Amino acid sequence: MKRALLLAISLVFILAACVENEPKETGWEINQNNQNNQNNQNNQNNQNNNNNTVIVTPSTELDGMFVSGHLGNYLDCPEKGYDPNANVGAGSAPEPPEGEDGAGRLAGDCAEDGCTGILNCEAAQLTIRIENIGDIQADAVEIRSLRLFRFDGEFVAELPVVGVSNAETNELFEGDLPASDGLMLRVDFQGLSNAYELLTSEGDRGWGHGGVLEVEVGAENAPAITIESPELYVLDAVAT
């Protein structure tokens, strides 16, 4: 009996020692699993970011503003102006009369003594600033239309463009505008030969003869923009 009791006690100690020596789960294993899960999530996020990457294509964009302008004066030379009712000057503008000098006078007009020439004959003109605010050069920039409206908003005519030049150098504008660059453009166009009639509404502001221009500017590789002028006027007549 005593021997059996000793044997049972020994067996208990042996079992306790075995339990003590069994391997235990460690925090390292748990941390390792968490790290693996985090890495997998990061890889998934990176893959999603790559799939959502936006590729930006270089482009060009125009901006512009009105600087100055007038509607000319064709009182002494109505044939040089534009008459939308008669469809005179539609399409391309007529060439200047032969023998005309830069001041708008004809050489033959002053053959007689005391001749002062044609004073009330000056072409309409507009100055605008154009800027390329895009990433690449704007190609073939051009004035696509000049639409004239009365001060009350009524459309009057689309006026023919005679020429476009660099306002600072007086050189003909070739049409190309580098990225992040800008320049002043002088636009010569045919004003109305009968502005006093077309820009006046019955009983209203007969003295003003004002009109608003909408200038559409476009390029081969840029959307068109519209520049609106304030109210412009016919130049004052000069007594001869």
C-alpha positions in Angstrom: 0.0 0.0 0.0 2.8 2.4 0.9 4.6 1.5 -2.3 1.4 2.2 -4.4 1.0 5.6 -2.7 4.7 6.5 -3.5 4.2 5.4 -7.1 1.0 7.6 -7.5 2.9 10.6 -6.1 5.8 10.0 -8.5 3.4 9.8 -11.4 1.8 13.1 -10.5 5.2 14.8 -10.4 6.1 13.3 -13.8 2.9 14.6 -15.4 3.4 18.1 -13.9 6.9 18.2 -15.4 5.6 17.2 -18.9 2.9 19.9 -18.8 5.6 22.5 -17.7 7.8 21.5 -20.7 5.1 21.7 -23.4 5.7 24.6 -26.0 3.5 27.7 -25.5 2.1 30.0 -28.2 4.2 33.2 -28.1 3.2 36.8 -28.9 5.8 36.7 -31.7 3.6 34.3 -33.7 0.6 36.6 -33.3 2.6 39.7 -34.2 3.9 37.9 -37.2 0.4 37.1 -38.4 -0.6 40.7 -37.9 2.4 41.9 -39.9 1.6 39.5 -42.8 -2.0 40.8 -42.9 -0.7 44.4 -43.0 1.7 43.6 -45.8 -1.1 42.0 -47.8 -3.3 45.1 -47.3 -0.5 47.4 -48.3 0.1 45.4 -51.5 -3.6 45.6 -52.3 -3.7 49.3 -51.8 -0.7 49.8 -54.0 -2.3 47.8 -56.7 -5.5 49.8 -56.5 -3.5 53.1 -56.6 -1.7 51.9 -59.8 -5.0 51.0 -61.4 -6.4 54.5 -60.6 -3.3 56.5 -61.9 -4.4 59.3 -64.1 -2.1 60.0 -67.1 -2.0 63.7 -67.9 -1.7 64.5 -71.6 0.0 67.8 -72.4 -2.5 70.3 -73.8 -2.9 74.0 -74.7 -5.4 76.6 -73.6 -5.9 80.1 -74.7 -6.9 83.1 -72.6 -7.5 86.7 -73.8 -8.6 90.2 -72.9 -9.7 93.3 -74.7 -7.3 96.3 -74.7 -8.6 99.0 -77.0 -10.5 99.6 -80.2 -12.8 101.7 -82.4 -15.2 101.2 -85.3 -13.3 103.5 -87.7 -14.8 106.3 -89.7 -15.9 105.9 -93.3 -17.8 109.1 -93.8 -15.7 110.2 -96.8 -15.1 106.7 -98.1 -18.2 104.6 -97.6 -17.1 102.2 -100.4 -14.2 101.1 -98.1 -16.5 100.1 -95.3 -18.8 97.1 -94.9 -22.5 97.2 -95.7 -24.2 94.1 -94.5 -27.4 95.0 -96.3 -25.7 95.3 -99.7 -23.4 92.4 -98.9 -20.5 94.6 -99.9 -17.2 93.3 -98.6 -18.5 89.9 -97.7 -15.8 87.2 -97.6 -12.4 88.8 -98.0 -11.9 92.5 -97.6 -11.2 94.6 -100.7 -7.7 95.7 -101.5 -6.9 99.4 -100.6 -7.3 101.7 -103.6 -4.1 102.1 -105.7 -2.0 105.1 -104.7 -3.2 105.2 -101.0 -0.6 106.3 -98.5 -0.4 105.2 -94.8 -2.4 108.1 -93.5 -5.5 107.0 -95.3 -5.4 109.7 -98.0 -5.2 109.2 -101.8 -2.3 110.7 -103.6 -4.6 112.1 -106.4 -6.9 113.8 -103.9 -4.5 116.7 -103.3 -3.6 117.6 -106.8 -5.5 120.9 -106.5 -4.4 123.8 -104.4 -5.9 123.9 -100.9 -6.8 120.2 -100.9 -6.7 118.6 -97.4 -7.3 115.0 -98.5 -9.8 112.5 -97.1 -9.9 113.1 -93.4 -12.9 111.1 -92.5 -11.6 107.8 -93.7 -10.0 105.5 -91.1 -10.2 101.8 -90.9 -11.7 100.1 -87.8 -9.1 98.6 -85.4 -9.0 96.4 -82.4 -6.2 95.5 -79.9 -6.4 92.4 -77.8 -4.0 90.4 -75.7 -3.8 86.6 -76.2 -2.0 84.2 -73.8 -1.2 80.5 -74.1 -1.8 79.2 -70.6 -1.3 75.5 -71.6 1.6 73.1 -71.6 2.5 73.1 -75.3 2.6 75.5 -78.2 -0.7 76.7 -79.7 -0.7 76.2 -83.4 -2.4 78.4 -86.0 -4.0 80.9 -83.6 -6.5 83.0 -85.6 -9.4 85.4 -85.4 -12.3 83.3 -86.4 -15.0 85.9 -86.3 -15.9 89.5 -85.4 -19.5 89.8 -84.5 -20.9 93.3 -83.9 -23.9 93.9 -81.7 -25.8 97.1 -80.9 -25.6 98.5 -77.4 -29.1 96.9 -76.8 -27.8 93.4 -77.7 -29.3 93.2 -81.2 -26.9 91.5 -83.7 -25.8 93.8 -86.5 -23.2 92.0 -88.7 -20.1 89.8 -88.8 -17.3 92.1 -89.9 -14.5 91.0 -92.3 -11.0 90.8 -90.8 -8.4 92.6 -92.9 -5.2 91.6 -91.1 -3.7 90.6 -87.8 -0.3 91.8 -86.6 1.9 91.9 -83.5 1.0 95.2 -81.9 4.5 95.7 -80.5 6.5 94.9 -83.6 4.0 95.6 -86.4 5.0 92.3 -87.9 2.3 90.0 -89.4 1.2 87.5 -86.9 2.1 84.0 -88.1 -0.3 82.2 -85.7 2.0 80.1 -83.4 2.1 81.0 -79.7 4.5 79.1 -77.4 3.4 77.7 -74.1 3.2 80.2 -71.2 3.6 83.1 -73.6 1.4 86.0 -74.7 1.3 88.9 -77.0 -0.7 91.9 -78.1 -2.5 91.6 -81.4 -3.7 94.4 -83.5 -6.7 93.4 -85.6 -7.6 95.5 -88.6 -11.2 95.0 -89.9 -13.8 96.6 -92.0 -16.1 98.8 -90.0 -19.6 99.6 -91.0 -19.9 102.1 -93.8 -23.4 103.1 -92.5 -22.8 102.9 -88.8 -24.9 106.0 -88.1 -27.9 104.1 -89.4 -27.2 100.5 -88.2 -26.1 101.4 -84.7 -28.9 103.7 -83.8 -32.3 102.7 -82.5 -35.3 104.9 -83.0 -35.3 107.8 -80.6 -32.3 106.4 -78.6 -28.8 107.6 -78.3 -28.4 108.8 -81.9 -25.3 110.6 -80.8 -23.5 107.5 -79.6 -23.4 105.0 -82.4 -21.9 102.4 -80.1 -21.5 98.7 -80.6 -20.1 95.7 -78.8 -17.7 93.3 -80.5 -17.5 89.6 -79.8 -14.1 88.3 -81.0 -13.8 84.6 -81.4 -10.2 83.3 -81.2 -9.2 79.7 -81.9 -6.3 77.4 -82.7 -5.8 74.0 -84.3 -5.0 72.4 -80.9 -7.0 74.6 -78.5 -10.7 75.3 -77.8 -11.9 78.6 -79.1 -12.4 81.5 -76.7 -14.6 84.6 -77.0 -13.4 88.1 -76.0 -16.1 90.7 -75.5 -15.3 94.4 -75.9 -17.0 97.2 -74.1 -19.1 99.6 -76.2 -17.0 100.9 -79.1 -17.7 103.9 -81.1 -17.2 105.4 -84.6 -14.4 107.9 -84.7 -15.4 111.6 -84.6 -15.7 113.3 -87.9 -13.2 115.9 -88.8 -14.4 119.1 -90.6 -12.8 119.6 -94.0 
